[in-house]
Amino acid sequence: MFKGSTWDFFRGGARTAAARDAAWRATAKAAPKAPTQSAARARVLCVASGKGGTGKSVVASNIAVLRARAGEKVLLIDFDAGMANAHLLLGVQPKFDLGHVLDGEVSAAFAAVPGPHGLYMISGGVGRASLLNPTPRELERLFTALAPLETEFDLIIVDHGAGLSYATLAHMAAATELLLVTTHEVTSLSDAYALYKQATVVNPSIHVGVVLNRVPDELAARSAWTRFQGAASKFLAKTPEFIGWVPHDEAVSHSVQARQPVTLRDPESPAGQAIAKISRWDAIDQIRRNGSFYDAARRALR
């Protein structure tokens, strides 16, 4: 689907494969026992933003925790490859990450670590050059490794890096639901619109919900949404769904420093209550798949 100039733009040059530690790989070969299998495939929710600094990972990690606390088997995949921070927000210390899965050193199940309320997460790794510009072949190998986890969880939340990476495009092509996080600022709205536009190009049937985060007040949120909705309606002849807005709140900063989700540390805070409401977005429960999400993502690479 993404051939020619699109791939040339995102590739960013070749890289040298990292050397593998054979002894370490041998000890990591056997994956730990996975969560109880479920007959149906997991619902997959992609979370993305047009630019950095929107608080996307805060929103994604809190939704994952709240869904897990409600009794779902939830896996959070931090696909902000090489610049991951979801593990910090959740207060977990994973030994392995997507880079190890990509290199074949461990299985995806082995890389998944438990977090609050039975949540599992896979880290994207920090400072891993191999994950910044993966080739289509490498992404296909990674998607193949992740696919078995779809039968082990009720919900998989994919927290993407900011912007339009090749991995994000492939995920959006396979997704039925996308949560788009932005702020009220003009630059953030502009980049969010660009991502929304591209999402509808690679997947015309995708259902997109917008969250305005770190907003000073309701008036600013409504004004920002009106501008976004107006542009989408005028130039794309379609608009996403407005899910809600999250106020700028020092409770979030304190929770980040404490490495504990704000919805657990300070659930009565304005931000905590707003994110809790967003976590109950109806579309998350309505996601249904007839086949494998990651098989569809692999097909999008071809």
C-alpha positions as CSV (number, residue, x, y, z in Angstrom):
1,M,0.0,0.0,0.0
2,F,2.8,2.4,0.8
3,K,5.2,2.2,-2.1
4,G,7.6,4.5,-3.8
5,S,8.0,8.0,-2.5
6,T,6.1,7.3,0.7
7,W,8.5,4.6,1.8
8,D,11.5,6.7,0.6
9,F,10.4,9.5,2.9
10,F,10.0,7.4,6.0
11,R,13.0,5.1,5.5
12,G,15.7,7.7,6.5
13,G,18.6,5.5,5.4
14,A,20.0,2.0,6.0
15,R,21.3,0.8,9.3
16,T,23.5,-2.0,10.6
17,A,21.8,-4.8,12.4
18,A,22.8,-5.1,16.1
19,A,24.9,-8.1,17.1
20,R,23.0,-10.8,19.0
21,D,24.1,-12.3,22.2
22,A,23.6,-16.0,21.6
23,A,23.9,-17.0,25.3
24,W,21.3,-14.4,26.3
25,R,19.0,-15.5,23.5
26,A,19.2,-19.1,24.7
27,T,18.2,-18.3,28.2
28,A,15.3,-16.1,27.0
29,K,14.0,-18.6,24.5
30,A,11.1,-20.0,26.6
31,A,8.4,-17.4,27.1
32,P,6.6,-17.2,30.5
33,K,3.1,-18.5,30.8
34,A,0.8,-16.1,29.0
35,P,-2.5,-14.8,30.4
36,T,-5.5,-17.2,30.0
37,Q,-6.5,-17.6,26.4
38,S,-9.7,-16.1,25.0
39,A,-11.6,-17.5,22.1
40,A,-12.0,-14.1,20.3
41,R,-9.3,-11.9,19.1
42,A,-8.5,-8.7,21.0
43,R,-10.0,-5.4,20.2
44,V,-7.2,-3.1,19.1
45,L,-7.3,0.7,19.8
46,C,-4.6,2.9,18.3
47,V,-3.7,6.1,20.1
48,A,-1.7,8.7,18.1
49,S,-0.9,12.4,18.0
50,G,0.3,14.8,15.3
51,K,3.1,16.1,17.3
52,G,4.9,15.6,20.6
53,G,4.0,17.2,23.9
54,T,0.3,16.5,23.7
55,G,0.3,14.1,26.7
56,K,-0.8,11.2,24.5
57,S,1.1,8.5,26.5
58,V,-0.5,9.8,29.7
59,V,-3.9,9.4,28.2
60,A,-3.1,5.9,26.7
61,S,-1.6,4.5,29.9
62,N,-4.4,5.7,32.1
63,I,-7.0,4.3,29.7
64,A,-5.2,1.0,29.8
65,V,-5.0,0.9,33.6
66,L,-8.7,1.8,34.0
67,R,-9.8,-0.8,31.6
68,A,-7.7,-3.4,33.3
69,R,-9.1,-2.4,36.7
70,A,-12.6,-2.9,35.3
71,G,-11.7,-6.6,34.6
72,E,-10.5,-6.7,31.1
73,K,-7.3,-8.4,30.0
74,V,-5.4,-5.4,28.6
75,L,-2.0,-5.2,26.8
76,L,-0.4,-1.7,26.3
77,I,2.2,-1.7,23.5
78,D,4.4,1.4,23.5
79,F,5.1,1.8,19.8
80,D,7.0,5.1,20.4
81,A,10.0,3.1,19.3
82,G,13.3,4.3,20.7
83,M,11.7,7.1,22.7
84,A,9.4,5.1,24.9
85,N,8.2,6.4,28.3
86,A,4.9,4.4,29.0
87,H,6.9,2.2,31.4
88,L,7.9,5.2,33.4
89,L,4.3,6.4,33.6
90,L,3.2,3.0,34.9
91,G,6.1,2.5,37.3
92,V,7.4,-0.7,35.7
93,Q,10.9,-1.7,34.7
94,P,10.8,-4.0,31.7
95,K,14.0,-5.9,30.9
96,F,13.1,-6.5,27.3
97,D,11.4,-4.3,24.7
98,L,10.2,-4.3,21.1
99,G,13.8,-4.1,19.9
100,H,14.5,-7.5,21.5
101,V,11.4,-8.9,19.9
102,L,12.4,-7.5,16.5
103,D,15.9,-9.0,16.8
104,G,14.4,-12.4,17.7
105,E,16.0,-12.4,21.2
106,V,12.7,-12.9,23.0
107,S,9.1,-13.6,22.1
108,A,6.5,-10.9,22.4
109,A,5.0,-12.7,25.3
110,F,8.3,-12.8,27.1
111,A,8.7,-9.0,26.6
112,A,5.3,-8.3,28.2
113,V,5.6,-7.3,31.9
114,P,2.8,-6.9,34.4
115,G,1.7,-3.5,35.6
116,P,-1.0,-2.0,37.8
117,H,-4.3,-4.0,38.2
118,G,-3.2,-6.9,36.0
119,L,-2.3,-4.7,33.0
120,Y,0.5,-6.0,30.7
121,M,2.8,-3.8,28.7
122,I,5.5,-4.1,26.1
123,S,8.0,-1.2,26.1
124,G,9.2,0.4,22.9
125,G,12.7,0.8,24.3
126,V,14.8,3.9,24.9
127,G,17.5,5.1,22.5
128,R,17.2,2.1,20.2
129,A,18.3,3.2,16.7
130,S,17.0,-0.1,15.2
131,L,13.4,0.9,15.9
132,L,13.6,4.5,14.6
133,N,13.6,3.6,10.9
134,P,12.6,0.0,10.5
135,T,12.3,-1.4,7.0
136,P,9.0,-3.0,5.8
137,R,10.6,-6.4,6.2
138,E,11.5,-5.6,9.8
139,L,8.1,-4.3,10.6
140,E,6.5,-7.4,9.0
141,R,8.7,-9.6,11.3
142,L,7.7,-7.5,14.3
143,F,4.0,-7.6,13.4
144,T,4.2,-11.4,13.0
145,A,5.7,-11.7,16.4
146,L,3.0,-9.6,18.0
147,A,0.1,-11.3,16.3
148,P,-0.2,-14.3,18.7
149,L,-0.9,-12.0,21.6
150,E,-4.2,-11.1,20.0
151,T,-5.7,-14.3,21.3
152,E,-4.4,-13.7,24.8
153,F,-6.1,-10.3,25.6
154,D,-9.4,-8.6,25.5
155,L,-8.0,-5.2,24.5
156,I,-4.7,-4.1,23.0
157,I,-3.9,-0.4,23.2
158,V,-1.1,0.7,20.8
159,D,0.5,4.0,21.9
160,H,2.2,5.4,18.8
161,G,5.0,7.9,18.6
162,A,4.1,11.4,17.6
163,G,3.7,12.1,13.9
164,L,3.4,9.9,10.8
165,S,5.9,7.1,11.1
166,Y,5.7,4.2,8.7
167,A,4.6,1.9,11.6
168,T,1.8,4.3,12.5
169,L,0.6,4.3,8.9
170,A,0.5,0.5,8.8
171,H,-1.4,0.4,12.1
172,M,-3.9,3.0,11.0
173,A,-4.5,1.0,7.7
174,A,-5.5,-2.0,9.8
175,A,-7.4,-0.2,12.6
176,T,-11.1,0.3,13.0
177,E,-10.7,2.8,15.8
178,L,-8.2,5.6,16.3
179,L,-7.9,7.9,19.3
180,L,-6.3,11.1,18.3
181,V,-4.8,13.3,21.1
182,T,-4.1,16.9,20.5
183,T,-4.0,20.2,22.5
184,H,-5.8,23.4,21.7
185,E,-2.7,25.1,20.3
186,V,-2.6,26.0,16.6
187,T,0.5,24.0,15.8
188,S,-0.9,20.9,17.6
189,L,-4.2,21.2,15.9
190,S,-2.6,21.6,12.5
191,D,-0.5,18.4,12.9
192,A,-3.4,16.5,14.3
193,Y,-5.4,17.5,11.2
194,A,-2.6,16.2,9.0
195,L,-2.6,12.9,10.8
196,Y,-6.4,12.6,10.6
197,K,-6.2,13.4,6.9
198,Q,-3.6,10.7,6.3
199,A,-5.6,8.2,8.4
200,T,-8.6,8.6,6.2
201,V,-6.5,8.2,3.1
202,V,-5.0,4.9,4.1
203,N,-8.2,3.7,5.7
204,P,-11.4,5.5,4.6
205,S,-13.6,3.5,7.0
206,I,-11.5,4.2,10.1
207,H,-13.5,5.7,13.0
208,V,-11.5,8.5,14.7
209,G,-12.2,10.1,18.1
210,V,-10.5,13.3,19.1
211,V,-9.4,14.2,22.7
212,L,-8.2,17.7,23.5
213,N,-5.7,17.4,26.3
214,R,-4.0,20.0,28.6
215,V,-6.6,22.6,27.8
216,P,-7.0,25.7,30.1
217,D,-10.8,25.6,30.1
218,E,-13.9,24.5,28.3
219,L,-14.2,27.6,26.2
220,A,-10.7,26.9,24.7
221,A,-11.6,23.3,24.2
222,R,-14.8,24.1,22.3
223,S,-13.1,26.8,20.2
224,A,-10.3,24.3,19.2
225,W,-12.8,21.6,18.3
226,T,-14.8,24.0,16.2
227,R,-11.7,24.9,14.2
228,F,-10.7,21.3,13.8
229,Q,-14.2,20.1,12.8
230,G,-14.6,23.0,10.4
231,A,-11.4,22.3,8.6
232,A,-12.2,18.5,8.3
233,S,-15.7,19.2,7.1
234,K,-14.6,21.7,4.5
235,F,-11.6,20.0,3.0
236,L,-12.2,16.3,3.7
237,A,-16.0,16.2,3.7
238,K,-15.9,14.1,6.9
239,T,-15.3,14.8,10.6
240,P,-14.1,12.7,13.5
241,E,-16.0,12.3,16.8
242,F,-15.3,14.7,19.7
243,I,-14.8,12.5,22.7
244,G,-13.9,15.1,25.3
245,W,-11.3,17.4,26.8
246,V,-8.8,17.1,29.6
247,P,-7.9,20.2,31.6
248,H,-4.3,21.3,32.3
249,D,-3.8,19.9,35.8
250,E,-0.8,19.8,38.1
251,A,-2.0,16.5,39.4
252,V,-0.8,15.0,36.1
253,S,2.7,16.4,36.6
254,H,2.8,15.0,40.1
255,S,1.6,11.6,39.0
256,V,4.3,11.5,36.3
257,Q,7.0,12.3,38.9
258,A,5.5,9.6,41.2
259,R,5.4,7.1,38.3
260,Q,1.8,6.3,39.0
261,P,-1.2,7.0,36.7
262,V,-3.2,10.1,37.7
263,T,-6.4,8.1,37.6
264,L,-5.0,5.9,40.4
265,R,-3.0,8.4,42.4
266,D,-5.5,11.3,42.3
267,P,-8.7,10.0,40.7
268,E,-10.8,13.0,42.0
269,S,-8.6,15.5,40.3
270,P,-10.1,17.3,37.2
271,A,-7.7,15.5,34.9
272,G,-8.3,12.2,36.6
273,Q,-12.1,12.5,36.2
274,A,-11.8,13.6,32.6
275,I,-9.6,10.8,31.5
276,A,-11.8,8.3,33.4
277,K,-14.7,9.5,31.3
278,I,-12.7,9.2,28.1
279,S,-11.8,5.6,29.0
280,R,-15.5,4.7,28.8
281,W,-15.7,5.8,25.1
282,D,-18.3,3.6,23.6
283,A,-16.3,2.9,20.4
284,I,-13.7,0.9,22.4
285,D,-16.3,-1.6,23.4
286,Q,-17.7,-1.8,19.9
287,I,-14.4,-2.8,18.2
288,R,-14.9,-6.1,16.5
289,R,-12.5,-8.1,14.3
290,N,-13.1,-11.0,12.0
291,G,-9.4,-11.6,11.5
292,S,-6.0,-10.7,12.9
293,F,-5.2,-7.1,13.3
294,Y,-1.5,-7.6,12.7
295,D,-2.2,-9.8,9.7
296,A,-4.0,-6.8,8.2
297,A,-1.1,-4.5,9.2
298,R,1.3,-6.8,7.5
299,R,-0.8,-6.7,4.3
300,A,-0.7,-2.9,4.4
301,L,3.1,-3.0,4.2
302,R,3.0,-4.7,0.8
